[in-house]
Amino acid sequence: MTFNKGFYCPTCGPIPKSKKRTIKKVQYDTCPGCGEIVTPWERPLNERAGRCQNCGGASFTLAIVKHHLLRCCKCCKQVYDVDAEKVIRKGEKEHESAKTL
């Protein structure tokens, strides 16, 4: 199961839950595995399931062409083959977070 919000550990990567720990009378969120101090983390919209990989939109039109289910984003017109899990046609505009990746 993937999660969209959690914490980021510098050694373990994204983790769903943290452990509260007090160091010198200051409370920190730490990684339960290695004990490093973690920061809040949220998965970008364009990496989430059910979202467009180009613009992050969640509105699609569906079509079946030659026994393949195609998903076309209403915002950027990107066409994605759901069965083969690949992009057939790139979208027209890119989202700001997609440019940084």
N, C-alpha and C positions, 0 to 999 in steps of 0.2 A: 504494500500500500504506500503510495506517495503522499507526501504532505506539502502544503503550500506555505505555511507559516511555522516558524520555529526559531532556532538559534544556530549560529555559525561558529564552530570551533576551528581554530587555526590548524590543528593537527588532524582532526577527524572529519571535518567538513560539516555540511548541514545535519543537524540533529533535531528531533521533534520536541524533546523536553530537556530542561536543564535542572541542575540541583543547586539549591541555595546554600552558600557557604560564607561564613564570616571570617575575614582576614583583617586583623588589627582593628577590630570594632567597626568594620565597614562591610556591609553585606554585598556579595557578588553573585551573579549567575555563573555557574561553572559546569563543565562537561562531566557527566556522570562516569564516563569511561576513563578519561585521562586527567581530569582535574584542572584543565586550562580555563581561563576566563573567556566567556562567550559573549557575542553580540547578537542583538535581534536580527532576524533574517526573514525575507519573504521571496518566494519564487517569482520571477518576472512573468507577466501575463502571457507573453508569446511562448513560454515553455510549458504552460499548463495544458492538461488534457482538455479537449473540447474547445480550444481556442485556436485562432489563426496563428500560424508560426511567423507570419510576416508583420501583421499590424496588431495582433492581440484581440481582435474582435471576436464575438461569439455568435454572429448571425450569418447563416449559410443558406444556400439553395442546394438541393440535392438532385442528382440525375443519375440514371443508369444507362451506360453506354457500353455495348458489347460485353455484357455481363460483369461490368465493373461499376462499383458505386463511386461516383465523383462528388466532391464537396467543393462548392464555389463560394468564397467569402463575398458578402455583399458590400463590404467597405473597399477592399483593394483588388477584388476580382482574381485572387489566387485560386488555382484549381489544384485540388489534392485528391489523389487516388487512395481511398480508404482501405481497399483490399491489399494493395501492394505497399502501402505506407510510404509513398513518395510524392513529391511535388511535380505536377505535370507542366504547369505554367506559372511563372513568377507573378507576384502582384505588382500593381502600378506604383504604389507608394509604400515606404517603409516607416515603421514606427520608431520613435526616438530610442527606445530600449533595444530594438533589433539592430540598430546601427552600432551600438557599443559592444555587441557580442562578437 
